Amino acid sequence: MDKSLATVLGLLYTDGCLSPKGKSSWRFYFANKSERLVEVFRDCMIQCFALPESRVRLGTTQDGLILAIVDSKEIGTALTKRFGTFRTLRYESGELPKAHLPVEELLQYNVAEDFLRAAFSCDGGVNLYVARRKGARGGSQWLIRGVYLACAHPTLRKQYCDLLHSLGIRVRNVAGDGKVKIEIEKDIRTFHQKIGFIGGVRITHTSRFWPEIEKQQLLEQLIQSYDSPRDVYSLQQFEQVR
């Protein structure tokens, strides 16, 4: 397994899937609002499997997602034998799919960082905001800092934790939120150094405090806030925070 395949897998386990096409073929889907992530998926598929550009078809969904599609019996058969179909959401019956991450392979080939970078770029994010409490002496304020990955599948959450632990990053597996959370300064710094986010991937416009900023840029601002928290306290978007 090389870095490109690890990246493809990280994208498929989060915002992608592999579905049967007809009776004997397979169709890869990857859908995201980020043009950059779709570009990364396309380029890695071409590189991994020596595909011509024409084999990766681009389009949009009704809800505004950018879609990349690849049809291939050979590639689909090979990947399903090794990794399954990448389905992580419950079936209509309520049953969870028997999904699992290729933890041993990612560690064996030293590509866990690439896999995690892709996964966090899709379903992860950064928390950096001001919390304030009023009081008789003027109240107090502090910064909420953290990095997280949203994942509803309990087995996958545990395996994400295992991968992060293998890189020296302590995490919390928060079942109630369906998230893996990195909250300690040392661990956030290690995440920044070893993993981070794919450049050019932006937070959605619906974010209350950080709409449209790049995830990697916000992570770097979080790191800087440990040395200069006042730079965050003074930002305009936090003036009305109570």
C-alpha positions as CSV (number, residue, x, y, z in Angstrom):
1,M,0.0,0.0,0.0
2,D,1.4,3.4,-1.0
3,K,0.4,7.0,0.0
4,S,-2.0,7.4,-2.8
5,L,-4.0,4.3,-2.0
6,A,-4.0,5.2,1.7
7,T,-5.5,8.6,0.7
8,V,-8.1,7.0,-1.5
9,L,-9.1,4.8,1.3
10,G,-9.4,7.7,3.8
11,L,-11.7,9.4,1.3
12,L,-13.8,6.4,0.6
13,Y,-14.3,5.5,4.3
14,T,-15.7,9.0,4.9
15,D,-17.5,10.5,1.9
16,G,-17.3,7.7,-0.6
17,C,-18.7,4.3,-1.3
18,L,-18.4,1.3,-3.6
19,S,-21.6,-0.1,-5.0
20,P,-22.5,-3.0,-7.4
21,K,-23.1,-1.9,-11.0
22,G,-25.2,-4.4,-12.8
23,K,-24.5,-8.0,-12.2
24,S,-20.7,-8.1,-12.5
25,S,-19.2,-4.6,-12.1
26,W,-18.6,-2.0,-9.5
27,R,-19.1,1.8,-9.2
28,F,-17.0,4.1,-7.0
29,Y,-18.7,7.2,-5.7
30,F,-17.1,10.2,-4.0
31,A,-19.2,13.2,-3.1
32,N,-18.2,16.4,-1.3
33,K,-18.7,20.1,-1.4
34,S,-14.9,20.7,-1.6
35,E,-13.6,20.9,-5.2
36,R,-10.1,20.3,-3.7
37,L,-11.1,16.9,-2.1
38,V,-12.8,15.7,-5.4
39,E,-9.6,16.7,-7.2
40,V,-7.5,14.7,-4.8
41,F,-9.8,11.7,-5.1
42,R,-9.6,11.9,-9.0
43,D,-5.8,12.3,-9.0
44,C,-5.2,9.5,-6.6
45,M,-7.5,7.1,-8.4
46,I,-5.7,7.9,-11.7
47,Q,-2.3,7.4,-10.0
48,C,-3.2,4.2,-8.1
49,F,-4.8,2.3,-10.9
50,A,-3.2,3.9,-14.0
51,L,-6.6,5.2,-15.2
52,P,-7.0,7.7,-18.1
53,E,-8.6,11.0,-16.9
54,S,-11.7,10.1,-18.9
55,R,-12.5,7.2,-16.6
56,V,-13.2,9.6,-13.7
57,R,-16.5,11.3,-14.4
58,L,-17.4,14.5,-12.6
59,G,-20.8,15.9,-11.9
60,T,-23.0,17.4,-9.2
61,T,-25.8,16.1,-7.0
62,Q,-29.2,17.7,-6.4
63,D,-28.1,19.0,-3.0
64,G,-25.0,20.7,-4.4
65,L,-22.3,18.1,-3.8
66,I,-19.5,17.6,-6.4
67,L,-19.5,14.0,-7.5
68,A,-16.7,11.8,-8.9
69,I,-17.6,8.4,-10.3
70,V,-15.4,5.5,-11.5
71,D,-16.8,2.3,-13.0
72,S,-14.4,-0.7,-12.8
73,K,-15.0,-4.4,-12.3
74,E,-11.3,-5.2,-11.7
75,I,-10.6,-2.4,-9.2
76,G,-13.9,-2.8,-7.4
77,T,-13.4,-6.6,-7.0
78,A,-9.9,-6.1,-5.8
79,L,-10.8,-3.5,-3.2
80,T,-13.9,-5.2,-1.9
81,K,-12.0,-8.4,-1.2
82,R,-9.5,-6.4,0.9
83,F,-11.6,-3.7,2.5
84,G,-15.3,-4.3,1.9
85,T,-17.6,-1.7,0.3
86,F,-16.7,1.2,2.6
87,R,-20.3,1.5,3.9
88,T,-20.3,2.9,7.4
89,L,-24.0,4.1,7.9
90,R,-26.6,1.8,9.3
91,Y,-28.9,-0.2,7.0
92,E,-32.6,0.5,7.0
93,S,-33.1,-2.4,9.4
94,G,-30.9,-0.5,11.9
95,E,-28.1,-3.0,11.6
96,L,-24.5,-1.7,11.4
97,P,-22.4,-2.8,8.4
98,K,-19.4,-4.9,9.3
99,A,-16.9,-2.2,8.4
100,H,-13.3,-2.2,9.6
101,L,-10.3,0.0,8.9
102,P,-7.1,-1.7,7.4
103,V,-5.2,-0.7,10.6
104,E,-2.4,-3.3,10.2
105,E,-1.7,-2.5,6.6
106,L,-1.6,1.3,7.2
107,L,0.9,0.8,10.0
108,Q,2.9,-1.8,8.1
109,Y,3.5,0.5,5.2
110,N,3.8,3.7,7.2
111,V,0.9,5.4,5.6
112,A,-1.4,5.9,8.5
113,E,-0.8,9.7,8.4
114,D,-1.9,9.9,4.8
115,F,-5.1,7.9,5.5
116,L,-5.9,10.0,8.6
117,R,-5.2,13.3,6.8
118,A,-7.8,12.4,4.1
119,A,-10.4,11.2,6.6
120,F,-10.0,14.3,8.9
121,S,-10.2,16.5,5.8
122,C,-13.6,15.0,4.9
123,D,-15.3,14.4,8.3
124,G,-13.0,16.2,10.7
125,G,-12.7,19.8,11.9
126,V,-11.2,22.2,14.4
127,N,-12.7,23.8,17.4
128,L,-11.4,27.3,18.3
129,Y,-13.7,29.7,20.1
130,V,-14.1,31.9,23.2
131,A,-16.2,30.9,26.2
132,R,-17.1,33.6,28.7
133,R,-18.7,33.6,32.1
134,K,-20.1,36.7,33.7
135,G,-19.4,37.3,37.4
136,A,-19.2,39.9,40.2
137,R,-15.6,40.6,39.3
138,G,-16.0,40.9,35.6
139,G,-16.3,37.3,34.8
140,S,-13.8,35.0,33.1
141,Q,-13.0,33.8,29.7
142,W,-11.1,30.9,28.2
143,L,-10.5,29.3,24.8
144,I,-12.1,26.0,23.7
145,R,-9.6,24.2,21.5
146,G,-9.7,20.8,19.9
147,V,-9.6,18.7,16.8
148,Y,-12.3,16.1,16.0
149,L,-13.4,13.4,13.6
150,A,-17.1,12.6,13.2
151,C,-17.8,8.9,12.9
152,A,-21.1,7.2,13.8
153,H,-19.7,3.6,13.5
154,P,-18.4,2.4,16.9
155,T,-15.9,-0.1,15.5
156,L,-14.4,2.5,13.2
157,R,-14.2,5.1,16.0
158,K,-12.2,2.6,18.0
159,Q,-9.9,1.9,15.1
160,Y,-9.4,5.6,14.4
161,C,-8.4,5.9,18.0
162,D,-6.0,2.9,17.6
163,L,-4.3,4.6,14.6
164,L,-4.0,7.9,16.4
165,H,-2.6,6.2,19.5
166,S,0.0,4.5,17.3
167,L,1.2,8.0,16.3
168,G,1.5,9.1,19.8
169,I,-1.8,11.1,19.9
170,R,-4.1,10.6,22.8
171,V,-7.8,10.9,21.9
172,R,-11.3,10.5,23.5
173,N,-13.8,8.2,21.9
174,V,-17.0,10.1,22.6
175,A,-19.9,7.7,21.7
176,G,-22.6,10.3,22.7
177,D,-21.3,12.7,20.1
178,G,-20.2,10.1,17.6
179,K,-16.8,11.7,17.5
180,V,-13.1,11.1,18.1
181,K,-11.7,14.1,20.0
182,I,-8.1,15.4,20.4
183,E,-8.2,18.0,23.2
184,I,-4.8,18.1,25.0
185,E,-2.2,20.7,23.7
186,K,0.6,18.2,23.3
187,D,-1.6,15.9,21.3
188,I,-3.0,18.7,19.1
189,R,0.5,19.8,18.4
190,T,1.5,16.2,17.4
191,F,-1.6,16.0,15.1
192,H,-0.5,19.3,13.5
193,Q,3.0,18.0,13.0
194,K,2.2,14.5,11.7
195,I,-1.2,14.7,10.1
196,G,-3.0,18.0,9.6
197,F,-5.5,18.6,6.8
198,I,-5.3,18.6,3.1
199,G,-4.5,22.1,1.9
200,G,-7.3,24.0,0.2
201,V,-10.1,22.2,2.1
202,R,-12.4,24.8,3.6
203,I,-14.9,24.8,6.5
204,T,-18.5,25.1,5.2
205,H,-20.2,28.5,5.0
206,T,-22.6,27.4,7.8
207,S,-19.9,27.6,10.5
208,R,-20.8,30.1,13.2
209,F,-17.4,31.5,13.8
210,W,-15.1,30.3,10.9
211,P,-17.1,30.1,7.6
212,E,-15.0,29.4,4.5
213,I,-11.6,29.3,6.3
214,E,-9.3,26.5,5.3
215,K,-9.2,23.7,7.9
216,Q,-5.4,23.7,7.9
217,Q,-5.3,27.5,8.4
218,L,-7.6,27.3,11.4
219,L,-5.5,24.5,12.8
220,E,-2.4,26.7,12.5
221,Q,-4.3,29.5,14.2
222,L,-5.2,27.2,17.0
223,I,-1.5,26.3,17.5
224,Q,-0.6,29.9,17.5
225,S,-3.2,30.6,20.2
226,Y,-1.2,28.7,22.8
227,D,1.4,31.4,22.6
228,S,-0.9,34.4,22.0
229,P,-4.5,33.7,23.2
230,R,-5.3,37.4,23.2
231,D,-5.2,37.4,19.4
232,V,-8.3,35.1,19.5
233,Y,-10.1,36.9,22.3
234,S,-10.0,40.2,20.4
235,L,-11.4,38.8,17.1
236,Q,-14.7,40.5,16.0
237,Q,-16.7,37.3,15.7
238,F,-16.3,36.7,19.5
239,E,-17.4,40.1,20.7
240,Q,-20.9,39.0,21.3
241,V,-20.1,35.6,22.8
242,R,-21.7,35.3,26.3
